[in-house]
């Protein structure tokens, strides 16, 4: 079995990262700055990861986060 290079991420991890990038866009559209949105996602990454695996769309997760 070939080893992955350290910089390679699996498809699931890449999907989560891309999902978070979309969430960031909705948080910014809701009034946060880019820095605020990124900081919030970083601080609440476990919660956002749960939302990702629960099947929420990025828009739904952002709305929950802004509520």
ROSE-842448 format. One record per residue (C-alpha): z, y, x; residue number from 0. Coordinates in Angstrom, 1 decimal, always signed. Example, Ala and Ser with C-alpha at 12.3 -4.5 7.8 and 13.67 -1.06 7.14 Angstrom:
2
<pz->+7.8	py->-4.5	px->+12.3	i->0>
<pz->+7.1	py->-1.1	px->+13.7	i->1>
//
This chain:
67
<pz->+0.0	py->+0.0	px->+0.0	i->0>
<pz->-1.0	py->+3.3	px->+1.5	i->1>
<pz->+1.6	py->+6.0	px->+1.8	i->2>
<pz->+1.1	py->+9.3	px->+0.1	i->3>
<pz->+0.9	py->+12.4	px->+2.2	i->4>
<pz->+4.0	py->+14.6	px->+1.7	i->5>
<pz->+2.0	py->+17.4	px->+0.0	i->6>
<pz->+0.5	py->+15.0	px->-2.6	i->7>
<pz->+2.0	py->+15.1	px->-6.0	i->8>
<pz->+1.6	py->+12.4	px->-8.7	i->9>
<pz->-0.3	py->+13.2	px->-11.9	i->10>
<pz->+2.9	py->+13.4	px->-14.0	i->11>
<pz->+4.5	py->+15.9	px->-11.6	i->12>
<pz->+1.3	py->+18.0	px->-11.6	i->13>
<pz->+1.2	py->+17.9	px->-15.4	i->14>
<pz->+4.8	py->+19.2	px->-15.5	i->15>
<pz->+4.0	py->+22.0	px->-13.0	i->16>
<pz->+0.9	py->+23.1	px->-15.0	i->17>
<pz->+2.9	py->+22.9	px->-18.2	i->18>
<pz->+5.6	py->+25.2	px->-16.7	i->19>
<pz->+2.9	py->+27.6	px->-15.6	i->20>
<pz->+1.7	py->+27.8	px->-19.2	i->21>
<pz->+5.3	py->+28.3	px->-20.4	i->22>
<pz->+5.6	py->+31.2	px->-17.9	i->23>
<pz->+2.6	py->+32.9	px->-19.5	i->24>
<pz->+4.2	py->+32.7	px->-22.9	i->25>
<pz->+7.5	py->+34.0	px->-21.6	i->26>
<pz->+5.6	py->+37.0	px->-20.1	i->27>
<pz->+3.8	py->+37.5	px->-23.3	i->28>
<pz->+7.2	py->+37.5	px->-25.0	i->29>
<pz->+8.4	py->+40.4	px->-22.9	i->30>
<pz->+9.7	py->+38.9	px->-19.6	i->31>
<pz->+8.4	py->+40.0	px->-16.2	i->32>
<pz->+6.7	py->+37.3	px->-14.1	i->33>
<pz->+9.8	py->+37.2	px->-11.8	i->34>
<pz->+12.1	py->+36.9	px->-14.8	i->35>
<pz->+10.1	py->+34.1	px->-16.3	i->36>
<pz->+9.9	py->+32.2	px->-13.0	i->37>
<pz->+13.6	py->+32.6	px->-12.4	i->38>
<pz->+14.5	py->+31.4	px->-15.9	i->39>
<pz->+12.3	py->+28.3	px->-15.5	i->40>
<pz->+13.8	py->+27.5	px->-12.1	i->41>
<pz->+17.4	py->+28.0	px->-13.4	i->42>
<pz->+16.7	py->+25.9	px->-16.5	i->43>
<pz->+14.3	py->+23.3	px->-15.0	i->44>
<pz->+16.2	py->+20.4	px->-16.5	i->45>
<pz->+16.0	py->+21.8	px->-20.0	i->46>
<pz->+12.3	py->+22.6	px->-19.6	i->47>
<pz->+11.6	py->+19.1	px->-18.2	i->48>
<pz->+13.3	py->+17.6	px->-21.3	i->49>
<pz->+11.1	py->+19.8	px->-23.5	i->50>
<pz->+8.0	py->+18.6	px->-21.6	i->51>
<pz->+8.9	py->+15.0	px->-22.1	i->52>
<pz->+9.9	py->+15.6	px->-25.7	i->53>
<pz->+6.3	py->+16.7	px->-26.3	i->54>
<pz->+6.8	py->+20.4	px->-26.9	i->55>
<pz->+3.8	py->+22.6	px->-26.2	i->56>
<pz->+4.3	py->+25.3	px->-23.7	i->57>
<pz->+4.3	py->+27.9	px->-26.5	i->58>
<pz->+7.0	py->+26.0	px->-28.4	i->59>
<pz->+9.2	py->+25.7	px->-25.4	i->60>
<pz->+8.8	py->+29.4	px->-24.6	i->61>
<pz->+9.7	py->+30.3	px->-28.2	i->62>
<pz->+12.8	py->+28.1	px->-27.9	i->63>
<pz->+13.7	py->+29.7	px->-24.6	i->64>
<pz->+13.4	py->+33.2	px->-26.0	i->65>
<pz->+15.4	py->+32.4	px->-29.2	i->66>
//
